[in-house]
């Protein structure tokens, strides 16, 4: 693996999942692989699980880790030919080349603006690093995707499934803020690579990018979509068509124990209790969100391991 900025960078998903399961049983078996190798993590946006799980994954492989909160340091310029006489202090071309001298792998987290769809979809931050850095780049969530989360989600389903082809439902839920489509995008992508019965349910107006969802069934009736589900992944996202807008805060879409039935409950966290999902679900044995969060380490570790082996 030369980089990991998209689910599509995984050559063989089933093989990767089985390797991650094996790695999870003995996480230090490759602790010399990353010896004298350095991971630099760049955060344009804050993080809890992604930051800590990725750092833990790197250290499990023997890597050194450096963290830089870019937004607290200086403003970078991304446009070519810009006369930098305003508030940007360094061009990404220069920063990427310098960082490449300090790091063997660079991981970056940068959210969308949710205001300019074209600019967000250009993935200008992460793609600028891919273009100008001379070391592999890993996405720790970008404007349009969260491939480390998606891989952890697939790993969680692989571990907890009790039938060969489980039914998996991605359900929209209300939220007071406009949130990105990155997590649902990557989840939808990776589910299309698994042998699952997958559908998405949300109110009209919350359709994701059709180039991502493709032929995945969209069900506007939540109750109908949830029937006989084995896994229910609940997540809020803002409108893609009416870009970045909150079109509905319909509380009836909150996940309840009655709706969930016998399914396992999934969420990437953090989650707003009794807004997105009721306490009775999160605090029940049906919830696997903590196990899902734990798998963030092993999704990051299997990616880092693959990249290190290619250096």
PyMOL commands that set and color helices and strands:
alter all, ss='L'
color gray80, all
select helices_A, chain A and resi 7-9+13-25+49-60+70-73+92-102+117-121+124-132+147-160+182-191+210-213+222-226+251-253+257-260+279-282+289-310
alter helices_A, ss='H'
color red, helices_A
select strands_A, chain A and resi 38-43+64-69+76-77+90-91+105-109+136-139+167-172+197-201+217-219+231-235+264-266
alter strands_A, ss='S'
color yellow, strands_A
deselect
rebuild
show_as cartoon
